[in-house]
Amino acid sequence: MNAMRAKTADDTENGYDARPPATVQDTSVRNDWLKRIRELMAQGDHDGARSSLQEYRARYPDVAIPADLQPLLATPPAKTP
């Protein structure tokens, strides 16, 4: 079942969402993770973005890293004084 499909009246039972939750293998979970990494970059948190992307790559080693995020993997973390 596609976790991104629209919710319908058949999806609720006694007021609860009857659809199964997304799993870590669901592409929507991976896309949301990449979106959050981009948000960290936009906020200037390059170290946080880099760390999150490294964890993403460890969790999904067979998934290609988008071109716009690949430079994060090549850049060393900032040195702290």
Backbone as CSV, one residue per row, in Angstrom:
resi,resn,N_x,N_y,N_z,CA_x,CA_y,CA_z,C_x,C_y,C_z
1,MET,0.845,-1.171,0.000,0.000,0.000,0.000,0.891,1.235,0.000
2,ASN,0.518,2.240,-0.719,1.290,3.468,-0.803,0.930,4.375,0.362
3,ALA,1.909,4.701,1.195,1.676,5.527,2.374,1.354,6.966,2.008
4,MET,1.605,7.366,0.769,1.379,8.741,0.353,-0.017,8.969,-0.232
5,ARG,-0.820,7.925,-0.322,-2.139,8.110,-0.933,-3.042,8.929,-0.026
6,ALA,-4.059,9.515,-0.604,-4.987,10.347,0.156,-5.804,9.499,1.122
7,LYS,-6.080,10.061,2.265,-6.889,9.388,3.268,-8.354,9.448,2.844
8,THR,-9.060,8.333,2.973,-10.469,8.283,2.619,-11.285,7.892,3.845
9,ALA,-12.610,7.971,3.727,-13.484,7.602,4.835,-13.296,6.138,5.219
10,ASP,-12.928,5.293,4.260,-12.707,3.873,4.545,-11.460,3.637,5.388
11,ASP,-10.610,4.640,5.515,-9.363,4.488,6.252,-9.520,4.704,7.756
12,THR,-10.681,5.103,8.192,-10.861,5.347,9.619,-11.812,4.331,10.216
13,GLU,-11.514,3.971,11.430,-12.356,3.035,12.155,-12.453,3.553,13.583
14,ASN,-13.645,3.901,14.023,-13.839,4.454,15.355,-12.982,5.698,15.587
15,GLY,-12.773,6.490,14.556,-12.011,7.717,14.683,-10.510,7.552,14.574
16,TYR,-10.022,6.342,14.372,-8.591,6.098,14.270,-8.210,5.791,12.831
17,ASP,-7.044,6.211,12.453,-6.534,5.951,11.110,-6.187,4.469,11.013
18,ALA,-6.852,3.744,10.131,-6.670,2.302,10.008,-5.561,1.925,9.033
19,ARG,-4.965,2.924,8.372,-3.887,2.613,7.435,-2.640,2.197,8.210
20,PRO,-1.870,1.262,7.676,-0.628,0.882,8.363,0.356,2.047,8.334
21,PRO,1.190,2.166,9.358,2.168,3.252,9.373,3.264,3.021,8.341
22,ALA,3.907,4.102,7.954,5.051,3.984,7.049,6.177,3.286,7.795
23,THR,6.940,2.515,7.067,8.102,1.848,7.662,9.362,2.586,7.228
24,VAL,10.480,2.279,7.862,11.732,2.930,7.478,12.133,2.581,6.059
25,GLN,11.563,1.535,5.501,11.864,1.173,4.115,10.976,1.912,3.117
26,ASP,9.964,2.608,3.601,9.052,3.353,2.742,9.788,4.559,2.152
27,THR,9.632,4.793,0.861,10.333,5.918,0.224,9.924,7.256,0.825
28,SER,8.708,7.375,1.357,8.296,8.651,1.946,9.118,8.968,3.188
29,VAL,9.520,7.951,3.939,10.357,8.158,5.120,11.729,8.666,4.681
30,ARG,12.293,8.053,3.655,13.594,8.492,3.150,13.514,9.910,2.593
31,ASN,12.459,10.206,1.854,12.308,11.548,1.287,12.159,12.607,2.378
32,ASP,11.414,12.285,3.427,11.266,13.218,4.541,12.601,13.454,5.239
33,TRP,13.397,12.401,5.366,14.714,12.531,5.992,15.598,13.465,5.165
34,LEU,15.611,13.272,3.843,16.401,14.139,2.976,15.903,15.580,3.029
35,LYS,14.598,15.746,3.130,14.016,17.091,3.253,14.522,17.756,4.528
36,ARG,14.566,17.005,5.623,15.045,17.560,6.890,16.526,17.932,6.797
37,ILE,17.312,17.130,6.108,18.730,17.460,5.917,18.857,18.777,5.154
38,ARG,18.037,18.963,4.134,18.065,20.222,3.375,17.636,21.395,4.250
39,GLU,16.674,21.165,5.147,16.250,22.221,6.065,17.395,22.601,7.003
40,LEU,18.128,21.620,7.488,19.282,21.909,8.340,20.313,22.747,7.583
41,MET,20.541,22.409,6.320,21.463,23.186,5.492,20.977,24.630,5.360
42,ALA,19.690,24.807,5.100,19.129,26.141,4.925,19.232,26.967,6.205
43,GLN,19.212,26.288,7.350,19.333,26.970,8.639,20.788,27.229,9.009
44,GLY,21.712,26.755,8.178,23.122,26.959,8.437,23.756,25.900,9.324
45,ASP,23.012,24.852,9.641,23.535,23.781,10.492,24.184,22.707,9.616
46,HIS,25.347,23.030,9.060,26.020,22.117,8.142,26.523,20.865,8.851
47,ASP,26.996,21.016,10.087,27.465,19.841,10.822,26.305,18.892,11.131
48,GLY,25.161,19.446,11.525,23.985,18.615,11.782,23.501,17.928,10.523
49,ALA,23.509,18.665,9.414,23.103,18.092,8.130,24.059,16.980,7.724
50,ARG,25.359,17.218,7.886,26.367,16.222,7.523,26.197,14.961,8.368
51,SER,26.026,15.147,9.661,25.855,14.011,10.563,24.615,13.202,10.201
52,SER,23.522,13.899,9.924,22.281,13.220,9.556,22.436,12.479,8.235
53,LEU,23.124,13.087,7.280,23.324,12.433,5.988,24.224,11.205,6.131
54,GLN,25.211,11.282,6.999,26.058,10.115,7.234,25.247,8.974,7.843
55,GLU,24.349,9.298,8.752,23.475,8.270,9.338,22.531,7.710,8.272
56,TYR,22.002,8.596,7.426,21.129,8.172,6.320,21.870,7.175,5.432
57,ARG,23.110,7.518,5.078,23.890,6.643,4.202,24.186,5.299,4.874
58,ALA,24.425,5.325,6.180,24.658,4.070,6.902,23.395,3.207,6.938
59,ARG,22.242,3.851,7.075,20.983,3.116,7.138,20.549,2.618,5.776
60,TYR,20.831,3.387,4.738,20.410,3.037,3.370,21.637,3.018,2.435
61,PRO,22.546,2.070,2.606,23.784,2.082,1.817,23.585,1.885,0.314
62,ASP,22.471,1.303,-0.091,22.235,1.033,-1.505,21.443,2.131,-2.206
63,VAL,21.051,3.167,-1.463,20.266,4.259,-2.042,21.215,5.390,-2.427
64,ALA,21.067,5.879,-3.648,21.929,6.956,-4.134,21.659,8.250,-3.356
65,ILE,22.739,8.957,-3.042,22.640,10.255,-2.379,22.360,11.298,-3.456
66,PRO,21.340,12.153,-3.269,21.052,13.178,-4.275,22.272,14.077,-4.514
67,ALA,22.416,14.524,-5.746,23.585,15.308,-6.150,23.767,16.561,-5.295
68,ASP,22.669,17.206,-4.902,22.799,18.444,-4.128,23.314,18.202,-2.708
69,LEU,23.252,16.967,-2.222,23.719,16.657,-0.872,25.087,15.969,-0.856
70,GLN,25.548,15.499,-1.983,26.828,14.794,-2.037,28.006,15.618,-1.515
71,PRO,28.056,16.945,-1.752,29.179,17.722,-1.205,29.293,17.638,0.322
72,LEU,28.204,17.396,1.014,28.261,17.253,2.472,29.144,16.088,2.886
73,LEU,29.143,15.036,2.099,29.930,13.855,2.440,31.421,14.083,2.209
74,ALA,31.747,15.016,1.337,33.145,15.276,1.017,33.751,16.370,1.909
75,THR,32.902,17.102,2.622,33.357,18.209,3.445,33.576,17.754,4.875
76,PRO,34.760,17.989,5.432,34.985,17.596,6.823,34.183,18.484,7.777
77,PRO,33.856,17.978,8.953,33.125,18.802,9.919,33.960,20.013,10.344
78,ALA,33.259,21.067,10.735,33.946,22.262,11.205,34.688,21.961,12.500
79,LYS,35.850,22.555,12.634,36.623,22.368,13.872,36.072,23.304,14.940
80,THR,35.940,22.756,16.127,35.460,23.578,17.236,36.668,24.051,18.044
81,PRO,36.641,25.288,18.498,37.792,25.827,19.230,38.022,25.158,20.561
